[in-house]
Amino acid sequence: MIDQPLSRFTPIDTHDADQAVFYLDTQASLSDLASSAAHRFTVVRDLMDTLSTLNLKDISDCDLTRVTRGVHLLTLEGCAVLEVIQWRTARES
């Protein structure tokens, strides 16, 4: 990704549509991008902390699926933001 030019808005692949719906502003400030990624990873950490304290026998398969889908989606988004940060910082150095 670092060697390729980056368009202003890059799609975030959420694997739930044939065509991209969500886009990431690659020209947002680095601090805003970092805050966005940090927020997503903090929510993922909190969800995983909650799961780790529960007795998984008491959680329905449906509820566990819902939580893991949320964790997966937030992780995908956070990683997409980190890739933009990496690309931008590599270009600026």
N, C-alpha and C positions, 0 to 999 in steps of 0.2 A: 504494500500500500504506500510506503514511503516514497518510492520512485515514481509513482503515478500522480498526475495532477488530481487535485481534489475539487469537485464542484462545490458550489456554495451550499447546496442542500443535498445530503447523501441519504439514500433510503436506509431505514433500519429493517432488516429482514426478520419478520416475526413468524414466518412460516404458516400464516393463516389466511393468506390472500394470494391470488395470482399476480397482482400488481401491487407495488409498494403503496402504502397508505401513510405511514409515519416517516418523517424525514428529520434529520439532524442538521442543525445550522452549524456548518463547519467553521464559520467566521465569528461565532459567538466568542466572547472573551474566554481566555483560558481559565480564569477563576470561576466563571459560570459553568463551563464544561466540567471542571473538576468538582464543583458543588453538586452538579447533576449526577455524576457518576458516584460520588460519595454517598449521596442520598439513597440511590438504588441499592448500593452494596450494604448500607446500614440497615435498610429494610430487610434485605435478604438475610443478613446476620441475625436480626431480631426474630424473623420467622423461624430460622433454623434453631436459635436458642429456645424458642417456645416448643418446637417439636422435640428437642432433646430432653426437655423436662417432663414431657407427657408420657404416659404409658401408651405405646402405640397400639396395644390390643384394644384400647378404648376408642380409637379413632376409626371412623368408617373409611372404607376404601375410597368412597366418593370425596370425603373431606380431605383425605391425604392427597388425592389426585389434584384437587383444587389448589392446595397449598403448593405442591410441587410445580404445577403449571405457573403459578405466580412467581415462584422463585426462579424458574427457568426464564420467564419473560423479562423479569427485572435484571437478571444476570446478562442476558443477551443485550439489553439496552445499555447497561453499564459498560460492558466490553466494547460496544460500538463507540461509546463516548471516549473511552480510554484509547481506542485506536486513532481517533481524530486528534486527541491530545498528543499522542506519540508522533503522529505525522507532522503536526504543527511544530512541536518542539524540535524535531529532527531538521525541519526546514529552516528554522530560525537559528540553529547553531552552526 
